[in-house]
Amino acid sequence: MSAQKNADTGNLLKSYTPYQEKDGEEYMNEQQVAHFTKILQNWKQELMEEVDRTVNHMQDEAANFPDPADRASQEEEFSLELRTRDRERKLIKKINDTLSRIEEDDYGYCDSCGVEIGIRRLEARPTATLCIDCKTLAEIKERQLGN
């Protein structure tokens, strides 16, 4: 996989316009919900396109090299690609779960304390289920327990 392709996959969420909140606007109104639905659907679509590119790349590049070093290099490259796709597969599941939360009018609120997660945090991490305070506490607990 080329460095350019890696750089492109790191920018999957960069192709949206930040939501401009209006004074007195209700949290998670129709416009905000539509904004996040669009972000999540576009992100999912881009991830699915990456899966297709990987399959095509592996089919096109698969070769039986007589040199063991060349064969090992290719197998390592394919292994890294498959590991990346596996992480993306898990992310697609999280995106689908998040889209379900939107349909159930449960999106944008902390699972732990129930407060608003916030527009900017959701734009940075659209699949977030915890507010920044609860997430920070969870990370501190995780470090203390050594998990």
CORTA-V511977 format. One record per pair of residues at least 24 apart in sequence whose ideal C-beta (glycine too) atoms are under 10 Angstrom apart, sorted by sequence separation. I is the first residue (numbers start at 1). J is the second residue. If there is no record, write none. Layout:
BEGIN
i=[I	I]
j=[J	J]
END
This chain:
BEGIN
i=[15	54	57	58	98	102	110	113	110	112	13	16	55	101	112	13	15	16	54	58	99	15	53	54	98	99	101	13	98	12	13	54	55	97	98	12	15	50	54	95	96	98	12	53	94	95	97	12	13	94	12	50	51	54	93	94	11	12	50	94	91	9	12	51	8	9	12	47	50	51	47	48	9	47	51	8	46	47	9	44	47	48	5	47	44	5	43	44	47	5	43	44	45	44	1	5	43	44	1	40	41	44	40	43	44	1	39	40	40	41	39	40	1	37	36	37	40	36	37	36	37	40	34	33	33	37	36	33	36	6	28	33	9	32	33	1	5	12	32	1	28	6	28	1	9	12	28	1	28	27	28	27	40	1	36	39	43	35	39	43	36	40	32	35	36	39	40	28	35	27	28	37	27	32	36	27	28	35	27	25	28	21	20	21	19	18	19	18	19	19	18	17	16	13	16	13	13	13]
j=[39	78	81	82	122	126	134	137	135	137	39	42	81	127	138	40	42	43	81	85	126	43	81	82	126	127	129	42	127	42	43	84	85	127	128	43	46	81	85	126	127	129	44	85	126	127	129	45	46	127	46	84	85	88	127	128	46	47	85	129	127	46	49	88	46	47	50	85	88	89	87	88	50	88	92	50	88	89	53	88	91	92	50	92	91	53	91	92	95	54	92	94	95	95	53	57	95	96	54	94	95	98	95	98	99	57	95	96	98	99	98	99	61	98	98	99	102	99	102	102	103	107	102	102	103	107	107	105	108	80	102	107	84	107	108	77	81	88	108	78	105	84	106	80	88	91	107	81	108	108	109	109	122	84	119	122	126	119	123	127	122	126	119	122	123	126	127	116	123	116	117	126	117	122	126	118	119	126	119	119	122	119	119	120	119	119	120	120	122	123	123	123	123	123	126	124	125	126]
END
